[in-house]
């Protein structure tokens, strides 16, 4: 028997978080037996500050705040279950959001972690990096960063690919959640020696020939890459563009009318693994669509 899917959706009770909970409930309801857990992390540092500022009745206020958070979670669970029939649990933790959510995802053995791309403190997050980005750096679990209100299921997915195993794992993970969606595989190829050729005085026609060879090589690599995918052939299309990936992904997001972008957590470069991935980070920050990010398949 196939084990039921589990989702963990985090909320700080902001509008972006409500959109994330809606999307998580929609996904859970579309998979028979799936279980959704709504999680809120009460900041331990904020509670400590409260005690220092309000020493007289700090304990009482803290208790009331935590009780209110529990009630709010319960109300959200009831509202979501009325629209998206599925099993919904709630959990309230105290601590740092990043570490608490990563620990919860492991404890719950979550198949998918769902979060709003931005939270209540948008400006602060924009400058220092969002909680979602920090969780993504730490978790082994696939993560869905939600930006839009989920009016309809995802139907058209843009998947930038560098032919790495991480990219294949991300696409396969997304397909298990969204078996009816179509995938547009986008590869941005660059002629690494093109600038050198120009400095050496090579003609534009010869550089163009070199670019054609680079495209043909990318096409061969794409077919080999598709052999790693579990997505049916009739759900796949291919697009090739010349230039840096960061210049084309957001452009193609609009041109192919994508409602979700799927990316591998790490690319082929060891440095990009250390830095989360400059392309992934750029897309997470500036895309209009929701973003699904996964690395290698977990146990």
N, C-alpha and C positions, 0 to 999 in steps of 0.2 A: 504494500500500500504506500502511495506517495504521501510524504509528510506534508501537513498543511503549511501554507506559506505564512510568514509572520512579518509584519511591518511595524516599525517604530516611528511615530511622527512627533516631532518636538514642537512645543509652542511656548511663546512668551506672551501670548494673548494679544499680539499685535495683528494688524490686518494681513500682512504677508504670511504670518503663521496660520491664520484662519484659512487662507487659500491653500496652504500646504496640507492642512488637515482634511480639507474637502477633497483634494486630489488623492490623498492616502486612502480615504474612505471609499472613494470611487474605484480605486484599484483593488482594494480588499474585496469589495462587493462583486467585482467581476471575476474573482477566483473562488471557487467553491471551497468552503472550510477555512478560508484565510482569516487570520486574527490580527487585529490592529490594536496597538498600545499607544495611547496618548501620554506624552511625558512633559512635565514641566519641572525645570530646575530652579529652585529658589537660591539666589546668589548668597553664598555663605559670607562673602565679604560685605555685601549690603546689609545682611542681618547683624554682622558684627558692628558695623557703623551705627546701625540703629540702636544697639545696646549702649554704645558710648554716648550717643546724643541724648537718649531718653532713658537714663539710668533708672528712674523711678518705676516706670511701668513698661520697660522694654520687653520683659518676658510676656506680659499680657498682650502687647501689640503684636509681637512676633507670632504668638499663638493664633491671634485673630487673622493675621495675614496668611498664615499657612492654611488655616481652616477655609478662608475665602478662596485660596488657590485650589483647594480640593473640591470645593463646591463648583467653581468655574470649570474645572476639568470634567466633573460629572455632568454638568449642563451641556458642555460641548459634546460629550459622548452620546448623550440622549438625543441631541439635535441631529448629529451625524447619522446615528442609527435609524432615525425616522426617515431619512432620505436615501441612505445607502445601507440596506440590510446586511449587516456583518457583525461578527463578535468584536466588541470594543472593550478594552480594559483601560485603566488609568493608573499612572504612577507619579508620585511627587517625591522629588529628591532635593536634598540640600547639598550645595557644593559649587564647584566651578562648572559652568555649562559644558565646556569642551570635554573635560575628563569624565564628567558624570554621564554625558550622552554616549561617549565611546564605551564606557563600562556597561551601561544599560544595553547597548546594542549587542555586546558580547554575552551578557547575562541572558538576554531574551533570545539569543541566537537569531537575530533579525536577518531576514533575507533582503530587506530594503530599509534604509533610513531616509525619512522624508523630512525636509526642513524648508522654511522660507529662505529665499536667497538673501534677504535682508530682514533685520529685526526692527525693534523699536528705536534703537539709537543709530539711525542710518548714517548720519554725518560722521560720528565717531568710528563706525564700522568701515566707512568708505576710506578713512584715513589710515586705520590700523589693521584692516582686514576683518571680515565678518566672522561671526561664530561658525557659520557654515564652512568657510574656508579652513578655519582652524580644526574643526572636526574632521574635515576631509583629509587633512594631512595625517591624522592619527588613526583613522578607522580602516579596517580591512573590508568593511561592508560597502556594497553599492549604495550610492547616495543620490537622491533626487532633489535638486534645488529648484523650488517652485517660485515662479515670478508672476504668473498669470492666474486669474480666477479660472477654475476648471469647468468651463461650460460644456465641453464635449470630450470624449476620450481622445487620446493622441492618435492621429491618423497618418501623419507624414513626418518622418524622422530624418534629420540630416546627421550623417555620421562621418565626420572627418577621419581619415585613416592614414596612418603612416606605415601600415602593413605589420605592425608589431603584434605580439601575442596579447598585449594589454588592450589594444583596440579591438581585436577579435573577441576577447572575453567580455568587453563592455557591450558590444553589439549582441552577443549571444544572451547576456544577462537581460538586456532590454527586451529582446524578442520573447523571452519566457514570460515577461510581464505583459507584453503587448503583441500577441501573436497575429493580430489583424492589421497591424500597422505596416506601412511601406517604408523602406529604407533607401535613402539616397546616399551612396558612398562617394565621398568627395576626397580626392587626393590632389594636394598642391605639390607640384614637383618644381625643383629649382635646378638649373644647370650650374653645378658648383664651380666650374672653371670659367664660366662666362665672363666674369670681370677680368680674369687673367687673359683670356683671349682678346678682349678689347684693348687691354694695355699692350698686348703684343702686336696690335694692328690687324688682327684678323677681320675680314670683311663681314658685313652684316649677313650676307647670304650663307657664308660658312657657319656663322653662329646660329643662324636659323636651322641649318641642317643638323647641327649638334643638338639643338632644342628638340627637333623631331625625334632624334634617337633617344633622348631622355624620356620623351613621352611614350615611345614604343616600349622602352624598358619598364616604365611605370605600368603600362597596360598588362604586360606579362606578369609583373608582380601582383597586380590587382587580381588576376585570375587565380593565382596561387593562394592569395589571401582569402578569396571567396571560398576556397576549399576548406577553410577552417571554420566557416560559419554554418550555423544551424538554421538560418533564415531561408525559406523556399526561394528558388530562383525568380519566381514571378513577383516576389516582394522586393526585389533588388533592382536598382538602377545605378549607373556609374557616371561620374563626371570627373574630368581632369582639367586642372587649371595650372598655368605657369606663374610662379611667384611664391611669396611667403604665405604660409597658411593663415596667419593672423589678418592678412589683407583680404582674404577671400571668404573665410567662414561666415562672417557676419553679413557680407554681401549676398552669399548664397542662401543664408537663412531666409532672407526676404524673397529672393528670386524663385526659390522652389516652394515657397509658402509653407515652411516647416513650422510645426508647433512644438517640437522637442529636438534638442541637440544631444547626441550620445557621444561620449568621449572616453578614451582610456585614461585612467588616472595618471599613468606614467607613459612617456614615449620611449624612444630607443636610447636616448642619451642618459648616462648616469647622472649628469648634472641636473637634467630636468627631473629625474626622480627625486633629487634632493630638494628642489625648489617647487615641488608640486607639479611643475610643468608650465612654462610661460604661456604656451598656447591655451592650455586648459584654464589657467587663471584669467587670461584675457577674455575668453569666451564667457566664463562664469561671471565676470564683472560687467561685461558690456552687451551681452546678447539680450534680445527681447524675449526669446523663448525660454521655457524651462530647460534645465540641463541635467542629464543623467550621466553620472560618472562612476566607473567601476574599474578595478584593476584585474589582476589575475583572479580566477575563480577561487572562492574560499571553500573549505571543507564542509 
